[in-house]
Amino acid sequence: MSVSEAIQILFVRAADEFAPCADYVMRTFARWIGWPLQIADFSERTQALRAGDPPVVEVLYATEEDISQAKAPTPAQPRPKLTVWVERSRFFGPNFLVLPDLPEAPAALLEAANRDGFRKYVERGEAGTLKLSLDLVAAAFWFLSRYEEYVVSTPDAHGRFLCAHSILGPEFYEEPLVNRWFERIEEMILGGIGRAPAGPETEQVPTFVLTHDVDVLRKYRGLSGLRRTVGAMMRGNAREATSEIRMASLVLAGLRRDPYDSFDDLFALKERLGAPSTFYLMGGGSAPLDCDYRLEDQPIRELFMRISANGDELGLHPSYETFRSPELIAQEARALAEASGQELVGARQHYLRIALPETWYALAQAGLRYDASLGFADRAGFRCGWSGCFRPFDLEKRQEVPMVELPLVVMDMTLAVYENIPSQLALERLAKLLAASATRGGAFVLLWHNTLNDKRMFPGYWDTFEYFVFASAGSVRFETAARLCEAYELRLVNVG
């Protein structure tokens, strides 16, 4: 029997108010691994074991008390090949949505991401039974639902939850911990039923999702361009200010190319590699931080044609004030679709402003199928502890949201501005996060703005990103966000 063959799982848990939360985690696991899943409470366990063929694996999510009260299968009843008891913590209890705390000690959860550390929490019982004494069901829920963001109310000036606001240090977001725990659980199950774990030949090829938020087209055009020029002058010394004025004059006189006008370079790079990407454009917005273009402008119409001709994806970049407004998102989606003549599948919020769960519902009501906003603005990494697509969860209604989330891993401005690291160190961070994203169904989602070509503001960064994409090309699979979303939706149909 090959490793790739499906293993039927029976997940048994208490029929309490937190059952939807535990079920959500197990459904996410089943979709990730592609195994059929049956869910039952303890009163239904015996009947579930009797019905048809017994499951290959039974997973009990239970406290000591639950186990002592649960009826064991009789000798005459079919038994699963393996029973795994995941010891339930007190996370799902009276303090739920009161405290932001994790269900287990943070150091233990970090340790459990690697094979040797995980083994410390696995105990062998009688034949065919294993106990996992670490509540990775609740821990996975904490990350996937962004639990602490419902409890900790410390938004920044743009209304965003930052990595700096998390109760965890940045090291907990350097790799997709939930994927790692799922990998360890998979290995535990395969070992428990006598199957060999996947070898090096089955290692995942990273999927690279190259994306671009088109916020502004020109650095020196209009009032916003004037404000940027004045700001750059004030930040620099007299010599730099003089140089900035001269550059602005040359650009406005048509003697130099505006530094934000980098699409020729970007498309040339993509065409050489055969790399598709996703462009997110605004369909409106009047806030000072919104776009400097209109959809009928000639440069935008030309960009629409290039996106279509190159096999790229066009997505919506909802403007600054939309993240709590279904009406504005729907209005801007219609405007962009009509102006471009292209189907819109997904979106990424401007300034990564997202309200959980309101923004997801607003996007879904506008007919969009995925969101790609869940990355920290101030720190590159895995905000949801997850690499690739997944269904988000509404903590208030305790149900899945009819939307696919594709979390952002790296935004260029995060490295250049928020983390404020030189371009050489940015290359090292990019390489590590790309390697970390490799898992079944995983995706390294990179946001690369056209404005990064401003070499005065971001010295070395355009060259660094260009080199990184080139260097990665031989060992990754480039894909658009929409195609990943469609593949995940097909998995939802097949697995449930």
VOPAGU-2260 file (C-alpha; in pm, 1 decimal, decimal comma):
REM VOPAGU-2260
SITE   aa  ch    i         X         Y         Z
SITE  MET   A    0       0,0       0,0       0,0
SITE  SER   A    1     161,6     327,2    -109,2
SITE  VAL   A    2     194,1     635,8     105,4
SITE  SER   A    3     -25,8     827,6    -136,8
SITE  GLU   A    4    -328,8     603,7     -78,0
SITE  ALA   A    5    -603,5     759,3     130,9
SITE  ILE   A    6    -649,2     665,9     494,8
SITE  GLN   A    7    -999,4     687,4     635,2
SITE  ILE   A    8   -1015,5     882,4     962,3
SITE  LEU   A    9   -1284,5     886,4    1229,4
SITE  PHE   A   10   -1257,7    1199,2    1445,5
SITE  VAL   A   11   -1436,6    1170,0    1780,7
SITE  ARG   A   12   -1487,8    1466,8    2013,0
SITE  ALA   A   13   -1733,8    1598,4    2271,6
SITE  ALA   A   14   -2065,1    1739,4    2145,8
SITE  ASP   A   15   -2016,3    2076,1    2317,2
SITE  GLU   A   16   -2019,7    2438,6    2201,4
SITE  PHE   A   17   -1658,3    2409,7    2085,9
SITE  ALA   A   18   -1714,3    2110,8    1857,3
SITE  PRO   A   19   -1726,7    2333,7    1543,0
SITE  CYS   A   20   -1380,3    2467,2    1629,1
SITE  ALA   A   21   -1224,0    2122,3    1664,4
SITE  ASP   A   22   -1407,3    1997,2    1354,1
SITE  TYR   A   23   -1268,7    2291,8    1156,7
SITE  VAL   A   24    -910,8    2196,6    1237,7
SITE  MET   A   25    -966,0    1832,2    1141,6
SITE  ARG   A   26   -1135,4    1932,0     815,0
SITE  THR   A   27    -839,2    2157,2     738,0
SITE  PHE   A   28    -606,5    1863,8     804,9
SITE  ALA   A   29    -814,3    1627,2     587,8
SITE  ARG   A   30    -818,3    1876,5     298,3
SITE  TRP   A   31    -445,1    1931,6     331,2
SITE  ILE   A   32    -362,5    1561,0     326,5
SITE  GLY   A   33    -649,4    1441,2     103,1
SITE  TRP   A   34    -786,2    1173,5     336,9
SITE  PRO   A   35   -1160,6    1107,2     387,0
SITE  LEU   A   36   -1290,2    1221,7     724,5
SITE  GLN   A   37   -1587,0    1117,5     935,9
SITE  ILE   A   38   -1678,3    1316,4    1248,9
SITE  ALA   A   39   -1873,6    1184,7    1548,1
SITE  ASP   A   40   -1927,4    1265,2    1913,8
SITE  PHE   A   41   -1864,8    1010,0    2186,7
SITE  SER   A   42   -2226,8     893,0    2193,2
SITE  GLU   A   43   -2200,8     812,6    1820,0
SITE  ARG   A   44   -1863,1     641,6    1838,3
SITE  THR   A   45   -1986,5     283,2    1864,5
SITE  GLN   A   46   -2230,5     325,9    1577,8
SITE  ALA   A   47   -1961,5     488,5    1362,5
SITE  LEU   A   48   -1729,4     192,4    1423,0
SITE  ARG   A   49   -2006,6     -54,1    1335,9
SITE  ALA   A   50   -2109,2     113,0    1010,8
SITE  GLY   A   51   -1952,0     -50,1     705,6
SITE  ASP   A   52   -1575,1     -82,5     698,5
SITE  PRO   A   53   -1405,6      43,3    1013,8
SITE  PRO   A   54   -1188,5     353,5     977,7
SITE  VAL   A   55    -818,4     291,9     941,6
SITE  VAL   A   56    -744,5     555,1    1207,3
SITE  GLU   A   57    -953,2     682,7    1496,4
SITE  VAL   A   58    -856,4    1019,8    1644,4
SITE  LEU   A   59    -998,4    1090,4    1989,6
SITE  TYR   A   60    -985,3    1455,7    2094,9
SITE  ALA   A   61   -1052,2    1413,9    2462,0
SITE  THR   A   62    -969,7    1493,4    2821,8
SITE  GLU   A   63    -879,7    1224,9    3076,8
SITE  GLU   A   64   -1241,9    1235,0    3194,6
SITE  ASP   A   65   -1374,9    1189,5    2840,3
SITE  ILE   A   66   -1155,4     883,8    2792,9
SITE  SER   A   67   -1257,2     726,7    3123,4
SITE  GLN   A   68   -1625,8     767,0    3038,8
SITE  ALA   A   69   -1603,4     662,7    2673,1
SITE  LYS   A   70   -1720,1     314,7    2584,8
SITE  ALA   A   71   -1445,7     105,7    2430,8
SITE  PRO   A   72   -1532,0    -112,1    2130,0
SITE  THR   A   73   -1630,0    -466,7    2225,5
SITE  PRO   A   74   -1411,7    -754,7    2104,6
SITE  ALA   A   75   -1679,0    -841,1    1847,4
SITE  GLN   A   76   -1679,4    -490,7    1696,8
SITE  PRO   A   77   -1448,3    -387,8    1413,3
SITE  ARG   A   78   -1154,7    -188,6    1541,4
SITE  PRO   A   79    -943,5      71,6    1365,4
SITE  LYS   A   80    -583,9     -13,0    1290,6
SITE  LEU   A   81    -476,1     277,3    1505,8
SITE  THR   A   82    -633,5     493,0    1776,3
SITE  VAL   A   83    -467,3     829,0    1843,6
SITE  TRP   A   84    -567,6    1015,1    2157,4
SITE  VAL   A   85    -496,5    1388,9    2135,8
SITE  GLU   A   86    -518,1    1517,8    2491,3
SITE  ARG   A   87    -753,0    1814,1    2503,5
SITE  SER   A   88    -637,1    2116,5    2704,1
SITE  ARG   A   89    -851,7    2378,5    2880,1
SITE  PHE   A   90    -823,8    2619,1    2587,2
SITE  PHE   A   91   -1179,8    2543,4    2476,2
SITE  GLY   A   92   -1340,5    2638,1    2805,0
SITE  PRO   A   93   -1451,8    2929,7    3026,2
SITE  ASN   A   94   -1164,6    3158,7    2921,7
SITE  PHE   A   95   -1228,8    3118,4    2548,7
SITE  LEU   A   96   -1224,3    3462,9    2383,1
SITE  VAL   A   97   -1133,1    3615,5    2720,2
SITE  LEU   A   98    -757,4    3555,7    2722,4
SITE  PRO   A   99    -528,7    3555,1    2415,2
SITE  ASP   A  100    -316,0    3273,0    2557,6
SITE  LEU   A  101    -207,8    2966,7    2364,6
SITE  PRO   A  102    -333,0    2622,5    2474,7
SITE  GLU   A  103      21,4    2501,1    2545,8
SITE  ALA   A  104     357,5    2648,2    2641,2
SITE  PRO   A  105     493,4    2836,9    2337,3
SITE  ALA   A  106     832,0    2666,6    2362,0
SITE  ALA   A  107     666,4    2323,1    2345,9
SITE  LEU   A  108     467,2    2418,6    2036,8
SITE  LEU   A  109     779,4    2543,4    1862,8
SITE  GLU   A  110     964,9    2227,5    1961,2
SITE  ALA   A  111     685,9    2004,7    1826,1
SITE  ALA   A  112     736,7    2142,8    1475,1
SITE  ASN   A  113    1046,9    1926,3    1431,0
SITE  ARG   A  114    1057,9    1545,4    1436,2
SITE  ASP   A  115    1273,4    1496,2    1744,0
SITE  GLY   A  116    1079,4    1750,8    1945,5
SITE  PHE   A  117     742,9    1604,8    1841,7
SITE  ARG   A  118     841,1    1253,3    1953,0
SITE  LYS   A  119     877,3    1377,0    2311,3
SITE  TYR   A  120     500,8    1426,3    2328,3
SITE  VAL   A  121     397,6    1089,8    2179,7
SITE  GLU   A  122     335,5     798,6    2417,3
SITE  ARG   A  123     269,6     441,2    2308,1
SITE  GLY   A  124     -10,7     259,9    2486,6
SITE  GLU   A  125    -147,3     -87,3    2430,9
SITE  ALA   A  126    -125,0    -231,8    2080,8
SITE  GLY   A  127    -266,2       4,1    1823,3
SITE  THR   A  128    -289,1     314,1    2047,3
SITE  LEU   A  129     -86,8     634,5    2067,0
SITE  LYS   A  130    -130,1     936,7    2291,4
SITE  LEU   A  131     -29,2    1289,5    2185,5
SITE  SER   A  132       4,0    1486,9    2508,8
SITE  LEU   A  133      10,9    1824,6    2333,9
SITE  ASP   A  134    -311,9    1993,2    2226,2
SITE  LEU   A  135    -218,5    2061,9    1865,8
SITE  VAL   A  136    -586,7    2077,6    1767,3
SITE  ALA   A  137    -638,6    2391,0    1977,3
SITE  ALA   A  138    -294,1    2526,6    1884,8
SITE  ALA   A  139    -371,6    2491,5    1512,7
SITE  PHE   A  140    -706,4    2661,9    1572,3
SITE  TRP   A  141    -532,3    2951,1    1750,2
SITE  PHE   A  142    -320,8    3022,7    1442,5
SITE  LEU   A  143    -567,4    2945,0    1162,3
SITE  SER   A  144    -852,0    3148,5    1313,9
SITE  ARG   A  145    -617,2    3430,3    1422,0
SITE  TYR   A  146    -771,9    3382,7    1764,3
SITE  GLU   A  147    -566,9    3647,0    1944,7
SITE  GLU   A  148    -681,5    3915,3    1699,3
SITE  TYR   A  149   -1033,8    3878,6    1834,9
SITE  VAL   A  150    -905,2    3930,6    2191,4
SITE  VAL   A  151    -617,7    4179,8    2163,1
SITE  SER   A  152    -733,9    4524,5    2045,3
SITE  THR   A  153    -418,0    4719,7    1967,5
SITE  PRO   A  154    -442,7    4829,4    1601,9
SITE  ASP   A  155    -185,7    5056,8    1444,2
SITE  ALA   A  156    -265,2    5392,3    1280,1
SITE  HIS   A  157    -412,8    5208,4     980,5
SITE  GLY   A  158    -632,1    4980,1    1192,1
SITE  ARG   A  159    -407,5    4676,2    1139,1
SITE  PHE   A  160    -298,7    4400,7    1374,5
SITE  LEU   A  161      81,2    4387,0    1356,8
SITE  CYS   A  162     327,4    4114,4    1444,5
SITE  ALA   A  163     446,9    4350,2    1718,6
SITE  HIS   A  164     100,3    4320,7    1877,3
SITE  SER   A  165     111,5    3940,1    1896,8
SITE  ILE   A  166     173,6    3766,7    2228,0
SITE  LEU   A  167     426,6    3553,3    2039,1
SITE  GLY   A  168     770,3    3662,4    1926,6
SITE  PRO   A  169     854,3    3687,9    1555,8
SITE  GLU   A  170    1033,5    3351,2    1563,6
SITE  PHE   A  171     692,0    3181,1    1580,9
SITE  TYR   A  172     604,9    3319,9    1239,2
SITE  GLU   A  173     926,2    3223,3    1060,7
SITE  GLU   A  174     776,2    2895,4     940,1
SITE  PRO   A  175     421,2    2764,8     890,5
SITE  LEU   A  176     385,9    2590,3    1225,9
SITE  VAL   A  177      42,6    2440,2    1157,6
SITE  ASN   A  178     170,2    2276,2     839,7
SITE  ARG   A  179     467,2    2142,8    1035,1
SITE  TRP   A  180     242,0    1995,9    1304,7
SITE  PHE   A  181      26,3    1835,2    1035,9
SITE  GLU   A  182     340,2    1684,6     880,2
SITE  ARG   A  183     441,1    1540,3    1217,2
SITE  ILE   A  184      89,4    1400,2    1275,1
SITE  GLU   A  185      94,2    1242,9     928,6
SITE  GLU   A  186     427,3    1076,1    1007,4
SITE  MET   A  187     292,8     953,7    1342,8
SITE  ILE   A  188     -15,6     800,1    1179,1
SITE  LEU   A  189     179,7     635,5     897,5
SITE  GLY   A  190     428,1     492,2    1145,0
SITE  GLY   A  191     144,9     373,2    1369,3
SITE  ILE   A  192     -12,3     165,5    1091,3
SITE  GLY   A  193     317,8      33,3     958,7
SITE  ARG   A  194     362,9     254,0     655,6
SITE  ALA   A  195     691,9     416,7     570,7
SITE  PRO   A  196     687,8     797,0     578,5
SITE  ALA   A  197     751,7     985,7     257,4
SITE  GLY   A  198    1115,9     992,6     154,7
SITE  PRO   A  199    1331,7    1270,1       8,0
SITE  GLU   A  200    1207,5    1186,1    -340,3
SITE  THR   A  201     859,0    1307,5    -242,8
SITE  GLU   A  202     973,1    1644,6    -105,9
SITE  GLN   A  203     749,9    1929,3    -216,6
SITE  VAL   A  204     857,2    2169,6    -491,8
SITE  PRO   A  205     785,0    2522,2    -364,9
SITE  THR   A  206     504,7    2709,5    -538,7
SITE  PHE   A  207     595,1    3073,9    -603,7
SITE  VAL   A  208     304,2    3318,1    -630,5
SITE  LEU   A  209     436,2    3649,0    -762,8
SITE  THR   A  210     195,6    3937,8    -698,8
SITE  HIS   A  211     192,0    4313,5    -753,0
SITE  ASP   A  212     -28,2    4575,4    -585,7
SITE  VAL   A  213     -55,8    4871,5    -820,9
SITE  ASP   A  214    -103,4    5164,5    -584,9
SITE  VAL   A  215      54,1    5450,7    -778,7
SITE  LEU   A  216     186,4    5475,9   -1133,2
SITE  ARG   A  217     409,1    5782,9   -1107,9
SITE  LYS   A  218     626,9    5927,9    -836,3
SITE  TYR   A  219     634,8    6286,4    -961,5
SITE  ARG   A  220     286,2    6338,9   -1104,6
SITE  GLY   A  221      14,7    6558,9    -946,9
SITE  LEU   A  222     -27,7    6675,1    -588,7
SITE  SER   A  223      55,3    6334,3    -444,5
SITE  GLY   A  224     377,4    6337,7    -645,3
SITE  LEU   A  225     458,0    6682,1    -510,5
SITE  ARG   A  226     401,0    6559,9    -154,6
SITE  ARG   A  227     633,0    6262,5    -213,5
SITE  THR   A  228     902,8    6489,1    -358,2
SITE  VAL   A  229     880,4    6733,8     -67,3
SITE  GLY   A  230     884,6    6444,7     180,4
SITE  ALA   A  231    1196,3    6297,3      20,9
SITE  MET   A  232    1364,3    6637,9      32,1
SITE  MET   A  233    1284,9    6685,3     400,4
SITE  ARG   A  234    1418,6    6341,0     490,3
SITE  GLY   A  235    1749,3    6400,7     310,7
SITE  ASN   A  236    2027,4    6655,6     332,5
SITE  ALA   A  237    2063,9    6961,0     109,8
SITE  ARG   A  238    2256,3    6770,5    -155,9
SITE  GLU   A  239    1996,9    6493,1    -168,6
SITE  ALA   A  240    1716,1    6750,4    -183,1
SITE  THR   A  241    1878,3    6921,3    -480,9
SITE  SER   A  242    1923,5    6586,7    -654,2
SITE  GLU   A  243    1559,0    6497,2    -591,7
SITE  ILE   A  244    1436,2    6827,1    -741,5
SITE  ARG   A  245    1657,1    6776,1   -1047,3
SITE  MET   A  246    1527,7    6421,5   -1100,1
SITE  ALA   A  247    1166,9    6537,6   -1067,2
SITE  SER   A  248    1231,3    6811,7   -1322,9
SITE  LEU   A  249    1390,3    6571,1   -1571,0
SITE  VAL   A  250    1102,4    6323,2   -1536,5
SITE  LEU   A  251     834,7    6590,1   -1575,9
SITE  ALA   A  252    1019,2    6726,8   -1881,4
SITE  GLY   A  253    1009,1    6380,8   -2038,8
SITE  LEU   A  254    1388,2    6340,2   -2028,8
SITE  ARG   A  255    1394,1    6059,7   -1770,9
SITE  ARG   A  256    1161,1    5771,8   -1695,7
SITE  ASP   A  257     964,1    5799,3   -1373,7
SITE  PRO   A  258    1111,0    5551,4   -1120,4
SITE  TYR   A  259     767,6    5401,6   -1055,1
SITE  ASP   A  260     724,8    5327,2   -1427,1
SITE  SER   A  261     884,4    4983,0   -1398,2
SITE  PHE   A  262     634,0    4764,1   -1583,5
SITE  ASP   A  263     854,6    4718,1   -1892,2
SITE  ASP   A  264    1131,3    4579,3   -1671,3
SITE  LEU   A  265     888,3    4364,9   -1476,2
SITE  PHE   A  266     722,5    4209,8   -1781,4
SITE  ALA   A  267    1060,5    4151,9   -1947,3
SITE  LEU   A  268    1173,2    3955,9   -1641,2
SITE  LYS   A  269     852,1    3755,4   -1624,9
SITE  GLU   A  270     859,7    3672,9   -1996,1
SITE  ARG   A  271    1218,2    3546,7   -1977,9
SITE  LEU   A  272    1118,8    3308,4   -1699,9
SITE  GLY   A  273     771,7    3222,9   -1827,8
SITE  ALA   A  274     645,6    3328,8   -1487,2
SITE  PRO   A  275     280,0    3434,3   -1454,1
SITE  SER   A  276     181,8    3672,2   -1178,2
SITE  THR   A  277    -119,0    3842,6   -1023,8
SITE  PHE   A  278    -176,4    4218,4   -1047,8
SITE  TYR   A  279    -414,3    4381,8    -798,7
SITE  LEU   A  280    -556,7    4715,1    -920,4
SITE  MET   A  281    -794,0    4959,2    -755,3
SITE  GLY   A  282   -1143,1    5019,1    -888,7
SITE  GLY   A  283   -1196,9    5344,7    -700,7
SITE  GLY   A  284   -1109,2    5520,3    -378,8
SITE  SER   A  285   -1069,6    5884,2    -279,0
SITE  ALA   A  286    -859,1    5866,1      39,3
SITE  PRO   A  287    -517,5    6039,4      35,7
SITE  LEU   A  288    -343,7    5699,6      37,0
SITE  ASP   A  289    -542,1    5560,8    -258,4
SITE  CYS   A  290    -430,2    5530,2    -619,2
SITE  ASP   A  291    -320,6    5812,3    -849,6
SITE  TYR   A  292    -494,2    5671,4   -1159,7
SITE  ARG   A  293    -836,0    5625,8   -1313,1
SITE  LEU   A  294    -944,2    5307,2   -1488,0
SITE  GLU   A  295    -990,5    5489,0   -1816,8
SITE  ASP   A  296    -633,0    5626,8   -1816,3
SITE  GLN   A  297    -428,4    5507,3   -2113,3
SITE  PRO   A  298    -144,5    5353,6   -1904,5
SITE  ILE   A  299    -400,1    5147,5   -1711,5
SITE  ARG   A  300    -575,3    5031,5   -2027,4
SITE  GLU   A  301    -237,6    4927,0   -2167,4
SITE  LEU   A  302    -163,3    4741,3   -1843,7
SITE  PHE   A  303    -495,6    4555,2   -1872,7
SITE  MET   A  304    -396,6    4439,2   -2222,8
SITE  ARG   A  305     -49,8    4327,6   -2112,7
SITE  ILE   A  306    -192,1    4132,2   -1818,6
SITE  SER   A  307    -436,2    3953,5   -2046,9
SITE  ALA   A  308    -184,3    3885,9   -2326,2
SITE  ASN   A  309      74,5    3750,4   -2081,6
SITE  GLY   A  310    -162,7    3501,7   -1918,2
SITE  ASP   A  311    -145,1    3688,2   -1589,4
SITE  GLU   A  312    -427,9    3737,2   -1341,6
SITE  LEU   A  313    -606,7    4063,1   -1267,1
SITE  GLY   A  314    -740,1    4096,5    -913,2
SITE  LEU   A  315    -909,0    4368,6    -711,1
SITE  HIS   A  316    -712,4    4593,9    -476,6
SITE  PRO   A  317    -995,6    4735,9    -262,0
SITE  SER   A  318    -920,9    5095,2    -164,2
SITE  TYR   A  319    -824,9    5223,3     179,2
SITE  GLU   A  320   -1174,0    5272,3     325,8
SITE  THR   A  321   -1331,8    4949,6     194,4
SITE  PHE   A  322   -1230,9    4692,2     453,2
SITE  ARG   A  323   -1554,3    4733,9     650,3
SITE  SER   A  324   -1777,4    4825,3     354,3
SITE  PRO   A  325   -1940,6    4552,0     141,3
SITE  GLU   A  326   -2098,1    4823,4     -74,2
SITE  LEU   A  327   -1766,9    4989,2    -162,7
SITE  ILE   A  328   -1595,7    4658,4    -236,3
SITE  ALA   A  329   -1880,5    4548,8    -464,5
SITE  GLN   A  330   -1879,6    4887,6    -639,3
SITE  GLU   A  331   -1505,2    4878,8    -701,5
SITE  ALA   A  332   -1513,6    4515,5    -816,1
SITE  ARG   A  333   -1780,7    4598,0   -1073,7
SITE  ALA   A  334   -1588,4    4902,3   -1196,2
SITE  LEU   A  335   -1263,1    4708,0   -1241,1
SITE  ALA   A  336   -1430,4    4411,7   -1411,8
SITE  GLU   A  337   -1618,7    4637,5   -1653,7
SITE  ALA   A  338   -1315,8    4853,0   -1737,5
SITE  SER   A  339   -1083,8    4557,6   -1793,3
SITE  GLY   A  340   -1326,0    4308,1   -1944,1
SITE  GLN   A  341   -1163,6    4041,7   -1725,1
SITE  GLU   A  342   -1305,0    3808,2   -1461,8
SITE  LEU   A  343   -1199,0    3887,6   -1105,6
SITE  VAL   A  344   -1141,6    3587,3    -879,8
SITE  GLY   A  345    -978,1    3743,0    -576,4
SITE  ALA   A  346    -849,2    4049,0    -396,5
SITE  ARG   A  347    -589,4    4192,2    -164,4
SITE  GLN   A  348    -681,2    4480,6      63,4
SITE  HIS   A  349    -495,0    4810,7      24,7
SITE  TYR   A  350    -246,2    4862,6     310,6
SITE  LEU   A  351    -338,1    4505,3     416,8
SITE  ARG   A  352    -633,8    4652,5     607,3
SITE  ILE   A  353    -856,8    4359,3     696,9
SITE  ALA   A  354   -1127,1    4326,4     961,4
SITE  LEU   A  355   -1194,4    3971,7    1078,8
SITE  PRO   A  356   -1435,7    3834,7     971,1
SITE  GLU   A  357   -1620,2    4130,2     809,9
SITE  THR   A  358   -1383,6    4180,2     516,1
SITE  TRP   A  359   -1409,7    3815,1     409,6
SITE  TYR   A  360   -1788,9    3832,8     397,6
SITE  ALA   A  361   -1774,8    4162,8     206,7
SITE  LEU   A  362   -1544,1    4009,0     -55,3
SITE  ALA   A  363   -1765,7    3701,0     -85,9
SITE  GLN   A  364   -2076,2    3917,8    -130,0
SITE  ALA   A  365   -1898,5    4093,6    -417,0
SITE  GLY   A  366   -1856,1    3757,2    -590,3
SITE  LEU   A  367   -1486,1    3719,8    -511,1
SITE  ARG   A  368   -1358,7    3376,9    -414,0
SITE  TYR   A  369   -1027,5    3437,7    -239,1
SITE  ASP   A  370    -843,6    3694,6     -29,4
SITE  ALA   A  371    -465,3    3737,5     -20,1
SITE  SER   A  372    -432,0    3996,9     258,5
SITE  LEU   A  373    -336,6    3798,6     568,4
SITE  GLY   A  374      26,8    3885,0     612,7
SITE  PHE   A  375     178,4    4110,8     876,8
SITE  ALA   A  376     267,4    4456,1     744,5
SITE  ASP   A  377     557,8    4490,7     987,2
SITE  ARG   A  378     708,5    4142,0     967,5
SITE  ALA   A  379     751,5    3892,2     684,4
SITE  GLY   A  380     640,0    3539,8     765,6
SITE  PHE   A  381     340,9    3315,2     821,9
SITE  ARG   A  382      73,9    3511,9    1009,1
SITE  CYS   A  383    -171,2    3219,0    1012,4
SITE  GLY   A  384      93,7    2953,8    1073,9
SITE  TRP   A  385      -2,3    2828,3     728,5
SITE  SER   A  386     143,5    2802,6     379,4
SITE  GLY   A  387    -102,0    2785,6      87,6
SITE  CYS   A  388    -479,5    2805,8      65,4
SITE  PHE   A  389    -725,2    2732,5     345,6
SITE  ARG   A  390   -1078,8    2814,7     451,5
SITE  PRO   A  391   -1090,1    3093,9     713,8
SITE  PHE   A  392   -1306,7    3065,4    1024,8
SITE  ASP   A  393   -1558,6    3305,1    1175,8
SITE  LEU   A  394   -1495,7    3291,6    1549,5
SITE  GLU   A  395   -1812,8    3482,3    1632,7
SITE  LYS   A  396   -2049,0    3251,1    1441,2
SITE  ARG   A  397   -1820,1    2948,3    1484,6
SITE  GLN   A  398   -1839,1    2848,7    1122,4
SITE  GLU   A  399   -1622,5    2847,7     813,0
SITE  VAL   A  400   -1632,9    3154,8     590,8
SITE  PRO   A  401   -1732,8    3090,2     225,1
SITE  MET   A  402   -1399,2    3223,4     104,3
SITE  VAL   A  403   -1047,5    3093,5      39,1
SITE  GLU   A  404    -756,7    3264,0     214,1
SITE  LEU   A  405    -412,2    3263,6      51,2
SITE  PRO   A  406    -186,2    3426,0     311,5
SITE  LEU   A  407      79,3    3673,6     207,0
SITE  VAL   A  408     429,6    3567,2     313,3
SITE  VAL   A  409     649,0    3863,1     212,5
SITE  MET   A  410     574,3    4222,8     116,5
SITE  ASP   A  411     870,0    4416,7     -22,8
SITE  MET   A  412     790,7    4723,8     190,0
SITE  THR   A  413     791,4    4507,2     501,1
SITE  LEU   A  414    1158,2    4429,7     448,7
SITE  ALA   A  415    1262,7    4770,6     314,6
SITE  VAL   A  416    1062,4    4995,9     547,2
SITE  TYR   A  417     915,7    4817,4     850,1
SITE  GLU   A  418    1201,0    4573,6     917,1
SITE  ASN   A  419    1434,6    4831,9     761,4
SITE  ILE   A  420    1702,0    4583,6     659,1
SITE  PRO   A  421    1955,9    4633,4     378,2
SITE  SER   A  422    1887,9    4456,2      50,9
SITE  GLN   A  423    2163,3    4197,7     113,6
SITE  LEU   A  424    1989,8    4077,3     429,8
SITE  ALA   A  425    1655,6    4087,6     249,7
SITE  LEU   A  426    1784,6    3825,0       7,0
SITE  GLU   A  427    1868,7    3592,2     295,9
SITE  ARG   A  428    1522,2    3640,9     450,7
SITE  LEU   A  429    1352,0    3574,2     117,2
SITE  ALA   A  430    1544,7    3251,3      63,0
SITE  LYS   A  431    1463,1    3119,5     411,8
SITE  LEU   A  432    1092,2    3198,4     384,0
SITE  LEU   A  433    1072,9    3042,1      37,7
SITE  ALA   A  434    1225,8    2720,1     171,1
SITE  ALA   A  435     993,1    2725,2     473,6
SITE  SER   A  436     684,2    2757,5     251,5
SITE  ALA   A  437     745,2    2418,7      88,4
SITE  THR   A  438     478,8    2177,0     209,8
SITE  ARG   A  439     188,4    1989,0      55,6
SITE  GLY   A  440     -24,3    2259,4    -108,9
SITE  GLY   A  441     206,5    2532,1      20,3
SITE  ALA   A  442     270,7    2865,3    -148,5
SITE  PHE   A  443     533,1    3137,0    -118,8
SITE  VAL   A  444     330,2    3453,0    -184,8
SITE  LEU   A  445     545,6    3756,4    -262,1
SITE  LEU   A  446     416,6    4112,2    -300,6
SITE  TRP   A  447     647,0    4317,9    -523,0
SITE  HIS   A  448     536,8    4677,8    -591,3
SITE  ASN   A  449     628,1    4866,5    -907,6
SITE  THR   A  450     741,3    5150,2    -677,3
SITE  LEU   A  451    1034,3    4939,9    -554,7
SITE  ASN   A  452    1219,5    5056,0    -865,8
SITE  ASP   A  453    1283,4    5389,5    -691,7
SITE  LYS   A  454    1653,2    5325,0    -637,0
SITE  ARG   A  455    1699,3    5644,5    -436,2
SITE  MET   A  456    1443,9    5537,0    -177,7
SITE  PHE   A  457    1515,3    5162,9    -185,8
SITE  PRO   A  458    1880,5    5118,3    -284,0
SITE  GLY   A  459    1960,1    4767,8    -404,1
SITE  TYR   A  460    1609,5    4632,9    -356,4
SITE  TRP   A  461    1494,0    4608,4    -719,2
SITE  ASP   A  462    1814,4    4423,8    -812,3
SITE  THR   A  463    1777,6    4198,6    -509,0
SITE  PHE   A  464    1422,5    4098,6    -595,0
SITE  GLU   A  465    1511,6    4050,0    -961,0
SITE  TYR   A  466    1804,1    3825,4    -867,5
SITE  PHE   A  467    1592,3    3632,2    -617,3
SITE  VAL   A  468    1322,6    3556,2    -874,7
SITE  PHE   A  469    1585,3    3449,7   -1131,1
SITE  ALA   A  470    1774,4    3234,0    -880,8
SITE  SER   A  471    1453,5    3064,8    -764,7
SITE  ALA   A  472    1321,8    2991,2   -1113,4
SITE  GLY   A  473    1491,9    2653,3   -1152,3
SITE  SER   A  474    1357,7    2508,9    -828,5
SITE  VAL   A  475    1002,1    2647,5    -799,0
SITE  ARG   A  476     670,7    2631,8    -979,8
SITE  PHE   A  477     529,0    2974,1   -1064,2
SITE  GLU   A  478     150,5    3006,0   -1036,4
SITE  THR   A  479    -114,6    3274,8   -1013,6
SITE  ALA   A  480    -321,3    3315,9    -699,8
SITE  ALA   A  481    -642,8    3239,8    -894,5
SITE  ARG   A  482    -514,7    2903,3   -1017,4
SITE  LEU   A  483    -413,3    2802,6    -665,3
SITE  CYS   A  484    -757,9    2903,8    -544,1
SITE  GLU   A  485    -926,9    2697,1    -816,2
SITE  ALA   A  486    -713,1    2392,2    -731,5
SITE  TYR   A  487    -806,8    2427,0    -365,0
SITE  GLU   A  488   -1175,3    2462,9    -447,3
SITE  LEU   A  489   -1153,8    2136,0    -641,0
SITE  ARG   A  490    -999,1    1972,5    -334,1
SITE  LEU   A  491   -1292,7    2102,3    -127,3
SITE  VAL   A  492   -1528,6    1926,0    -368,3
SITE  ASN   A  493   -1330,4    1600,6    -358,1
SITE  VAL   A  494   -1249,0    1587,8      13,7
SITE  GLY   A  495   -1519,6    1805,9     172,3
